[in-house]
Amino acid sequence: MLVAKRNAVQARASAARSMAVSSRVALASWDDSRLTASSLVQSAPKLQQTANVPRRKPVTMMGNKATTGPFAPLVVVVRGAMGEKPFNQFRGKAIALHSQIIKDFCAIWGVDQKQVQGVIRLAKKNGEKLGFLA
């Protein structure tokens, strides 16, 4: 029984040492001399690079990525009927006209420019929720 207790104590001590070592590595600070940048770089996995593969720029998506809202199906059908480029031109003109109407309305009531921009942002969020920017 004494041997079993000793083995159990040694096992707990070994587990505690390994835990302490792993926590020191995980919590090491930038200026810790035991953990250098070169050791981190060496342990990082290497990415496989293929030769002669052209690099592409990431595509930036405009508009709403979600196609939800009550008007989203209508927007999708009209875009398909008009074509992508004419539809985007039409939508750009409609958004510009709506923004100008908001600006004129706010000018009549004497709203300052910062609040006008907030109202325009709110109109864009509402358009996304309704599906106009699908």
URSULGI-V807762 format. One record per helix or strand of 2 or more residues. SS is the DSSP state (H for helix, E for strand). FROM is the first residue (numbers start at 1). LEN is the number of residues. If there is no record, write none. Layout:
ss->SS from->FROM len->LEN
ss->SS from->FROM len->LEN
This chain:
ss->H from->2 len->25
ss->H from->37 len->7
ss->H from->72 len->11
ss->H from->84 len->26
ss->H from->113 len->18
